């Protein structure tokens, strides 16, 4: 294993007499929470300079919106620096490089997911930010189908390799099992697989994975519409993922709780921790009134990482429950668009996504955001409690 401890140098540590102290860095539990602190400090220390640079380069929100009812709100936030998601991505990358096992297959693939979607989001942000300078009629960002092509393409490649990597011990391997809430993966704490398990064929595994990665990527992107909303909710979900990844990666814990044990997934707790710390650090500057927005650069990458981690540790259903706020947000948009087209112009909500519906109903923005955080934390806690209910 190549860890932060190895990078420091075991021989040097032994010579100066701190080898026994640094051995704690070999423990994934410590490194996962260490990543929270590292990424948080990375964002907090660098954010002021990054925000100042974004202001100097005039990389600010355009204040443009397709919804007429939101024009006043959008105008007030015009010129607020955006593309701050780059800071989140860099913080996650830095903390992961420092604290994770870089020889772990799932960690390396996590980097691919994050960089791919951050790049896609950056292109989308670039089109939005330069629309005014590119002349009349220039489009605002990428088209929806263009995003989906790259998201589904990523999901196809990533999930194909994840399935292949887990295809080692046929009939006993938990890397392909579908995990339902309250279902016992093992008959006993000795790790004897239950006869009721269903192992996904490759095509089903890949389709589910593609939907998880692209769906949650877009869900977080849609949720990112109020100061601190997406960053706060993502922080709570990421901490929940940290716990689930630690359980899935440790055989004795997984056997005791009767959930799938997928070797190697414990290192994903480091990525989840880095994500939580980066989002908390970003929230320091993103809370109302926001000094910076994450933009699609951050939201697409964060959602994709959540979906990827869920797929690898075989807890899609439980993670979707954790992501209840994100599902409500994207669900409200899908329902609104579908109902509008089917009824010739009628609407279910005052405005979609749902946080704007509440805002236009008289809730102050800070109340909408704070209550979303509360609901998100409760759903994460309930999801973790369900792990024990088998």
C-alpha positions as CSV (number, residue, x, y, z in Angstrom):
1,X,0.0,0.0,0.0
2,X,1.3,3.5,-0.8
3,X,0.0,5.9,1.8
4,X,0.9,9.3,3.2
5,X,3.0,7.4,5.8
6,X,5.0,5.8,3.0
7,X,5.5,9.2,1.4
8,X,7.0,10.6,4.6
9,X,9.4,7.7,4.7
10,X,9.5,4.9,7.1
11,X,13.2,4.8,7.4
12,X,13.4,8.5,8.3
13,X,10.6,8.1,10.8
14,X,12.5,5.2,12.4
15,X,15.7,7.1,12.6
16,X,14.2,10.1,14.4
17,X,12.1,7.9,16.7
18,X,8.5,8.7,15.6
19,X,7.8,5.5,13.7
20,X,5.3,4.3,16.3
21,X,3.4,7.6,16.2
22,X,3.2,7.7,12.4
23,X,1.9,4.2,12.2
24,X,-1.5,5.6,12.8
25,X,-1.4,6.9,9.2
26,X,-1.7,3.3,8.0
27,X,-5.2,3.1,9.5
28,X,-7.8,4.0,7.0
29,X,-10.2,5.2,9.7
30,X,-7.7,7.9,10.8
31,X,-6.8,8.8,7.2
32,X,-10.4,9.2,6.3
33,X,-11.0,11.8,9.0
34,X,-7.6,13.3,8.4
35,X,-8.7,13.9,4.8
36,X,-11.7,15.9,6.2
37,X,-9.4,18.3,8.0
38,X,-6.8,18.5,5.2
39,X,-9.4,19.4,2.5
40,X,-11.2,21.8,4.8
41,X,-8.0,23.7,5.6
42,X,-7.0,23.7,1.9
43,X,-10.2,25.5,0.9
44,X,-10.3,27.9,3.9
45,X,-6.7,29.0,3.4
46,X,-6.8,29.3,-0.4
47,X,-10.3,30.6,-0.9
48,X,-9.6,34.3,-0.3
49,X,-6.9,34.4,-2.9
50,X,-9.0,32.3,-5.4
51,X,-12.0,34.5,-4.9
52,X,-9.9,37.6,-5.4
53,X,-8.5,36.1,-8.6
54,X,-12.0,35.3,-9.9
55,X,-13.1,38.8,-9.2
56,X,-10.1,40.3,-11.0
57,X,-10.7,38.0,-14.0
58,X,-14.4,39.0,-13.9
59,X,-15.5,35.4,-13.7
60,X,-18.8,36.2,-12.1
61,X,-22.4,34.9,-12.3
62,X,-24.2,36.3,-15.3
63,X,-27.5,36.9,-13.4
64,X,-29.3,35.3,-16.4
65,X,-32.1,32.9,-15.9
66,X,-34.7,31.2,-18.1
67,X,-37.5,31.7,-15.5
68,X,-39.1,35.1,-15.5
69,X,-40.1,34.7,-11.8
70,X,-36.5,34.4,-10.8
71,X,-35.1,37.4,-12.6
72,X,-35.0,39.6,-9.5
73,X,-33.2,36.9,-7.4
74,X,-30.7,36.2,-10.2
75,X,-30.0,39.9,-10.7
76,X,-29.1,40.4,-7.1
77,X,-26.4,37.7,-7.4
78,X,-25.0,39.0,-10.6
79,X,-21.2,39.2,-10.7
80,X,-20.7,37.0,-7.7
81,X,-17.6,34.9,-8.5
82,X,-18.4,31.5,-9.8
83,X,-16.4,28.4,-10.9
84,X,-15.4,28.1,-7.2
85,X,-16.0,24.3,-7.7
86,X,-12.4,24.2,-9.0
87,X,-11.3,24.9,-5.4
88,X,-13.4,22.0,-4.2
89,X,-12.0,19.6,-6.8
90,X,-8.4,20.7,-6.0
91,X,-9.0,20.2,-2.3
92,X,-10.4,16.7,-2.8
93,X,-7.5,15.8,-5.0
94,X,-4.9,17.2,-2.6
95,X,-6.4,15.4,0.5
96,X,-6.8,12.2,-1.4
97,X,-3.2,12.3,-2.7
98,X,-1.9,12.9,0.8
99,X,-4.1,10.4,2.7
100,X,-5.3,7.7,0.4
101,X,-3.7,4.5,-1.0
102,X,-2.7,5.6,-4.5
103,X,-2.3,2.0,-5.6
104,X,-6.0,1.3,-4.9
105,X,-8.0,0.7,-8.1
106,X,-11.1,2.3,-6.8
107,X,-9.2,5.5,-5.7
108,X,-7.7,5.9,-9.1
109,X,-11.0,5.4,-10.8
110,X,-12.5,8.0,-8.4
111,X,-10.0,10.5,-9.7
112,X,-11.2,9.8,-13.3
113,X,-14.8,10.4,-12.3
114,X,-14.0,13.6,-10.6
115,X,-11.7,15.1,-13.3
116,X,-14.0,14.0,-16.1
117,X,-17.1,15.7,-14.6
118,X,-15.2,18.7,-13.4
119,X,-13.9,19.3,-16.9
120,X,-17.4,18.9,-18.3
121,X,-18.7,21.4,-15.8
122,X,-15.9,23.8,-16.5
123,X,-16.8,23.8,-20.2
124,X,-20.4,24.5,-19.3
125,X,-19.4,27.3,-17.0
126,X,-17.2,28.7,-19.7
127,X,-20.0,28.9,-22.3
128,X,-22.2,30.6,-19.7
129,X,-19.6,33.2,-18.7
130,X,-18.6,34.1,-22.2
131,X,-22.0,34.1,-23.8
132,X,-22.2,37.9,-23.7
133,X,-18.8,38.4,-25.4
134,X,-19.5,35.8,-28.1
135,X,-22.3,37.8,-29.6
136,X,-26.1,37.9,-29.7
137,X,-27.7,34.5,-29.8
138,X,-24.8,32.7,-28.1
139,X,-26.1,29.8,-26.0
140,X,-26.0,29.7,-22.3
141,X,-23.9,26.6,-21.4
142,X,-24.0,23.1,-22.9
143,X,-27.2,21.5,-24.1
144,X,-28.8,18.9,-21.8
145,X,-28.2,16.1,-24.3
146,X,-24.5,17.1,-24.6
147,X,-24.0,16.7,-20.8
148,X,-25.8,13.4,-20.8
149,X,-23.6,12.0,-23.6
150,X,-20.5,12.6,-21.6
151,X,-22.0,11.6,-18.3
152,X,-23.4,8.3,-19.7
153,X,-20.1,7.7,-21.5
154,X,-18.2,8.1,-18.3
155,X,-20.7,5.8,-16.4
156,X,-20.4,3.2,-19.1
157,X,-16.6,3.1,-19.0
158,X,-16.3,3.3,-15.2
159,X,-18.9,0.7,-14.4
160,X,-17.6,-1.7,-17.0
161,X,-14.1,-1.6,-15.3
162,X,-15.6,-1.7,-11.8
163,X,-17.5,-4.9,-12.7
164,X,-14.5,-6.5,-14.3
165,X,-12.3,-5.6,-11.3
166,X,-14.8,-7.2,-8.9
167,X,-15.3,-10.3,-11.1
168,X,-12.9,-12.5,-9.1
169,X,-14.7,-15.0,-6.9
170,X,-17.8,-16.1,-8.7
171,X,-20.7,-16.9,-6.4
172,X,-19.0,-15.5,-3.4
173,X,-18.1,-12.0,-4.6
174,X,-20.2,-9.2,-3.1
175,X,-18.9,-6.7,-5.8
176,X,-21.9,-7.5,-8.0
177,X,-24.7,-8.1,-5.6
178,X,-27.7,-5.9,-5.4
179,X,-28.2,-4.8,-1.8
180,X,-31.7,-4.0,-0.5
181,X,-32.5,-2.2,2.8
182,X,-33.0,-4.7,5.7
183,X,-31.8,-7.6,3.5
184,X,-29.2,-9.8,5.2
185,X,-26.1,-10.2,2.9
186,X,-24.7,-12.9,5.1
187,X,-26.4,-15.7,7.1
188,X,-24.0,-15.2,10.1
189,X,-21.2,-12.9,11.3
190,X,-18.8,-15.5,9.9
191,X,-19.4,-14.2,6.4
192,X,-21.5,-17.0,4.9
193,X,-23.4,-15.5,1.9
194,X,-27.2,-15.6,2.1
195,X,-29.0,-17.8,-0.5
196,X,-31.4,-14.9,-1.2
197,X,-28.8,-12.7,-2.8
198,X,-29.1,-11.6,-6.5
199,X,-25.9,-11.0,-8.4
200,X,-26.3,-8.5,-11.2
201,X,-25.2,-9.4,-14.7
202,X,-22.8,-7.0,-16.4
203,X,-25.4,-5.1,-18.5
204,X,-27.7,-4.5,-15.5
205,X,-24.7,-3.4,-13.3
206,X,-23.5,-1.0,-15.9
207,X,-27.0,0.5,-16.6
208,X,-27.6,1.0,-12.9
209,X,-24.2,2.6,-12.5
210,X,-24.7,4.9,-15.4
211,X,-28.0,6.1,-14.0
212,X,-26.5,6.6,-10.5
213,X,-23.5,8.6,-11.7
214,X,-25.3,10.8,-14.3
215,X,-28.5,11.1,-12.2
216,X,-26.8,12.3,-9.0
217,X,-24.4,14.5,-11.0
218,X,-27.3,16.4,-12.4
219,X,-29.3,16.3,-9.2
220,X,-26.6,18.1,-7.3
221,X,-26.2,20.5,-10.2
222,X,-29.9,21.3,-10.0
223,X,-29.8,21.7,-6.2
224,X,-27.1,24.3,-6.5
225,X,-29.4,27.3,-6.8
226,X,-29.3,29.0,-3.4
227,X,-26.4,30.1,-1.2
228,X,-25.0,27.2,0.7
229,X,-27.7,24.7,-0.3
230,X,-25.7,22.2,-2.4
231,X,-22.5,22.5,-0.4
232,X,-24.3,22.0,3.0
233,X,-26.3,19.0,1.9
234,X,-23.3,17.4,0.1
235,X,-21.3,17.8,3.3
236,X,-23.8,15.7,5.2
237,X,-24.1,13.0,2.5
238,X,-20.3,12.8,2.2
239,X,-19.9,12.1,5.9
240,X,-22.5,9.3,5.6
241,X,-20.6,7.9,2.6
242,X,-17.5,7.9,4.7
243,X,-19.1,5.7,7.3
244,X,-20.6,3.3,4.7
245,X,-17.3,3.0,2.9
246,X,-15.4,2.1,6.1
247,X,-18.0,-0.6,6.8
248,X,-18.0,-2.0,3.3
249,X,-14.2,-2.1,3.3
250,X,-13.7,-3.9,6.6
251,X,-14.7,-7.6,6.5
252,X,-15.5,-8.0,10.2
253,X,-17.6,-4.8,10.3
254,X,-19.5,-5.8,7.1
255,X,-20.1,-9.4,8.5
256,X,-21.3,-8.1,11.8
257,X,-23.7,-5.6,10.2
258,X,-24.6,-8.2,7.5
259,X,-24.0,-5.8,4.6
260,X,-21.8,-6.4,1.5
261,X,-18.1,-6.5,2.0
262,X,-16.2,-5.3,-1.1
263,X,-12.4,-5.4,-0.6
264,X,-10.7,-2.2,-1.3
265,X,-13.7,0.1,-0.8
266,X,-12.4,1.3,2.6
267,X,-10.1,3.7,0.8
268,X,-13.1,5.4,-0.7
269,X,-13.8,6.7,2.8
270,X,-10.8,8.9,2.3
271,X,-12.3,10.4,-0.9
272,X,-15.7,10.8,0.9
273,X,-13.9,12.5,3.8
274,X,-12.1,14.8,1.4
275,X,-15.4,15.7,-0.2
276,X,-17.0,16.5,3.2
277,X,-14.1,18.7,4.3
278,X,-13.9,20.5,0.9
279,X,-17.7,21.2,1.0
280,X,-17.6,22.4,4.6
281,X,-14.7,24.7,3.8
282,X,-16.5,26.0,0.7
283,X,-19.6,26.5,2.8
284,X,-17.6,28.9,4.9
285,X,-17.6,31.3,1.9
286,X,-20.7,30.1,0.2
287,X,-23.2,30.6,3.0
288,X,-25.6,33.6,2.6
289,X,-24.7,36.1,1.3
290,X,-22.3,34.0,-0.8
291,X,-18.8,35.2,-1.7
292,X,-18.5,32.6,-4.4
293,X,-20.5,29.9,-6.2
294,X,-19.3,26.5,-7.1
295,X,-20.8,26.5,-10.6
296,X,-21.2,23.3,-12.7
297,X,-17.4,22.7,-12.2
298,X,-18.1,21.6,-8.6
299,X,-21.7,20.4,-8.6
300,X,-21.3,17.9,-11.5
301,X,-18.2,16.4,-10.0
302,X,-19.6,16.1,-6.5
303,X,-22.8,14.4,-7.6
304,X,-20.8,12.0,-9.9
305,X,-18.5,11.1,-7.0
306,X,-21.4,10.3,-4.7
307,X,-23.0,8.0,-7.4
308,X,-19.7,6.3,-8.1
309,X,-18.9,5.5,-4.4
310,X,-22.5,4.2,-4.0
311,X,-22.0,1.8,-6.9
312,X,-18.7,0.5,-5.9
313,X,-19.7,-0.3,-2.3
314,X,-23.1,-1.8,-3.5
315,X,-25.3,0.6,-1.6
316,X,-27.2,2.4,-4.3
317,X,-30.6,2.3,-2.6
318,X,-29.3,3.4,0.8
319,X,-27.3,6.2,-0.7
320,X,-30.3,7.4,-2.7
321,X,-32.2,7.6,0.6
322,X,-29.4,9.7,2.0
323,X,-29.6,12.0,-1.1
324,X,-33.3,12.6,-0.5
325,X,-33.0,16.4,-0.9
326,X,-31.2,15.9,-4.3
327,X,-33.9,13.5,-5.5
328,X,-36.7,15.9,-4.5
329,X,-35.0,18.7,-6.4
330,X,-34.4,16.8,-9.6
331,X,-37.7,15.1,-9.3
332,X,-39.5,18.4,-9.1
333,X,-37.9,19.5,-12.3
334,X,-38.8,16.3,-14.2
335,X,-42.4,16.4,-12.9
336,X,-42.7,20.1,-13.8
337,X,-41.4,19.7,-17.3
338,X,-43.5,16.6,-18.0
339,X,-46.7,18.1,-16.6
340,X,-46.1,21.3,-18.5
341,X,-45.8,19.5,-21.8
342,X,-48.7,17.1,-21.2
343,X,-51.1,19.8,-20.1
344,X,-50.1,22.5,-22.6
345,X,-48.6,24.9,-20.1
346,X,-49.9,24.1,-16.7
347,X,-47.6,23.8,-13.7
348,X,-47.4,21.7,-10.5
349,X,-45.0,24.0,-8.7
350,X,-44.7,27.8,-8.7
351,X,-41.2,27.3,-10.0
352,X,-38.9,24.3,-10.3
353,X,-36.6,23.1,-8.7
354,X,-38.5,22.8,-5.4
355,X,-36.4,25.2,-3.4
356,X,-37.6,28.0,-5.7
357,X,-41.2,26.9,-5.2
358,X,-40.7,27.3,-1.4
359,X,-39.0,30.7,-1.8
360,X,-41.8,32.0,-4.0
361,X,-44.2,30.7,-1.4
362,X,-42.9,33.2,1.1
363,X,-40.0,31.3,2.7
364,X,-36.8,33.4,3.1
365,X,-33.8,31.9,1.2
366,X,-32.0,31.2,4.5
367,X,-34.9,29.3,5.9
368,X,-35.2,27.1,2.8
369,X,-31.4,26.3,3.0
370,X,-31.3,25.7,6.8
371,X,-34.3,23.4,6.7
372,X,-32.8,21.5,3.7
373,X,-29.7,21.0,5.8
374,X,-31.7,19.7,8.7
375,X,-33.6,17.2,6.5
376,X,-30.4,16.1,4.9
377,X,-28.7,15.3,8.2
378,X,-31.8,13.4,9.4
379,X,-31.9,11.3,6.2
380,X,-28.2,10.5,6.6
381,X,-28.7,9.5,10.2
382,X,-31.8,7.3,9.3
383,X,-29.9,5.7,6.5
384,X,-27.0,4.8,8.8
385,X,-29.6,3.4,11.3
386,X,-31.0,1.2,8.6
387,X,-27.6,-0.4,8.2
388,X,-28.2,-2.1,11.5
389,X,-31.8,-3.1,10.7
390,X,-31.5,-6.5,9.0
